[in-house]
Amino acid sequence: MKIKTSITLAEDLLKVIDEQSGPHKNRSVFIEKAVRAYVAQVTRDRQNARDLDIINRQADRLNQEAEDVLTYQVLP
């Protein structure tokens, strides 16, 4: 379901939207796609930050495990 709303944008931004959206698209479609892309990026960034935090908290243990594995390798 779509809900009609109104927003206020800077004139220069509106000009860019009109240029980028092309002759067959409307502003609403362009802005909706842009907002969806932004929200998806923010969601990915948050997930990546959580994942990095988990990795960093486990780094010492993971590095020790990697060193242990390397000791089992046969060198020529």
NORTAUR-V582256 format. One record per residue. SS is DSSP state (helix for helix, strand for strand, loop for the rest). OMEGA is omega in whole degrees, 0 to 359 (none if undefined). Layout:
[[SS OMEGA] [SS OMEGA]]
This chain:
[[loop 178] [loop 178] [loop 180] [loop 178] [loop 176] [loop 178] [loop 178] [loop 181] [loop 175] [loop 183] [helix 181] [helix 177] [helix 178] [helix 178] [helix 179] [helix 178] [helix 179] [helix 179] [helix 185] [helix 184] [helix 176] [loop 186] [loop 186] [loop 178] [loop 176] [loop 183] [helix 183] [helix 179] [helix 181] [helix 182] [helix 179] [helix 178] [helix 180] [helix 180] [helix 178] [helix 179] [helix 179] [helix 180] [helix 178] [helix 180] [helix 178] [helix 179] [helix 178] [helix 180] [helix 178] [helix 179] [helix 178] [helix 178] [helix 177] [helix 180] [helix 180] [helix 178] [helix 178] [helix 180] [helix 181] [helix 179] [helix 182] [helix 188] [helix 183] [helix 180] [helix 181] [helix 178] [helix 178] [helix 178] [helix 179] [helix 177] [helix 178] [helix 180] [helix 182] [helix 179] [helix 179] [loop 181] [loop 177] [loop 179] [loop 180] [loop none]]
